[in-house]
Amino acid sequence: METISNEEFYAGLQQLPKPHYPFPHFFHPDMQEQREEYYQWIDKEYAFHSKEAREKHKLHNLTDIAARGCPFLKNLAELRPLANYTANGAMMDDYFDRCSRDEMYQIMHRIIDLLSGANPEEPSENGVFHLFWVLRQDAIQCGIPKNIYKRFVKSIQDVLIGYSEEKTYYRANIVPPLPVYLLIREATSGVQPYCDYAVLQKEYRQLPDEIFEHPHIRRIYTLCSLMIGIHNDIISLPKEIHRDGDTMNLVKVLQKEHASSLSEAYMKALEIHDQYLKEFLVLQDHLPPFGNLQREVYSYVQDLGIMIAGVYAWHTHDTSRYVNGGYVEGEFSIQK
């Protein structure tokens, strides 16, 4: 794998997609309070992690992603389930980094049973599974409509399927073909659950289900997922360039696909991001006719743009997760 100098690489980072966004970004007024709960989750639920891992996770402020991505949720009670999914999902992805595809599928089935209520029993020990059980209790308590919650859980399942499928490439240290990467990355960016949860903002929960199943809206979801996935790939690239197993990165995929230099692949990744952004804006401005719901649907799509800008704002504000020594190494073993 070709290397480039720090000066050349960081000069390239100045060309990140931020200047192209026409979306403002906000943060939820309870962001700091949610942070404090996050620190408590780490101390209580993640006691099985090493102290070093827990302290690193605290620096990452992962619940800020939820506070920036869905800033218009009514209160902390509504923010909490999304923050739980975000933080627990990211930390468990770190923890299970070394597990196999089959092991990840087993983990996925257990999580979905807890989130869906198929297994209503509270896990006897604190940890990843208990925190997902808590998510369901919090969702019930704040009155999330059943149809919205069901879509949210289905989207989390798809994220976990993506986590499972990428293990094949991680474990073998193989860079996937671009079509395979795009399928998996759409899931593992973790954004589809955000698109579903954003429906709880303002009055979007009153919109009929067929709006959210319309192919036009589904394509917008895909674009949101891929744009944010590219954010993560680009920002985490300095960490992943020399790390065996980190093969699910668009820059690495493009480098292999086109037999190009790392810097050429990097620029191509930014170009692909901008193509997705242009498509998003075209689809936003040419929504299907939804009758008297048109203005509300347009506002919802606009808030998905705010979600993209908010998640990007977290990426640029965080200075600890994607730097050398900041990443939490996977501590899972089959014995555990």
Secondary structure, 3 states (H helix, E strand, C coil): CCCCCHHHHHHHHCCCCHHHCCCCCCCCCCHHHHHHHHHHHHHHHCCCCCHHHHHHHHHHCCHHHHHHHCCCCCCHHHHHHHHHHHHHHHHHHHHCCCCCHHHHHHHHHHHHHHHHCCCCCCCCCCCHHHHHHHHHHHHHHCCCCHHHHHHHHHHHHHHHHHHHHHHHHHHHCCCCCHHHHHHHHHHHCCCHHHHHHHHHCCCHHHCCHHHHHCHHHHHHHHHHHHHHHHHHHHHHHHHHCCCCCCCCCHHHHHHHHHCCCHHHHHHHHHHHHHHHHHHHHHHHHCCCCCHHHHHHHHHHHHHHHHHHHHHHHHHHHCCCCCCCCCCCCCCCCCCC
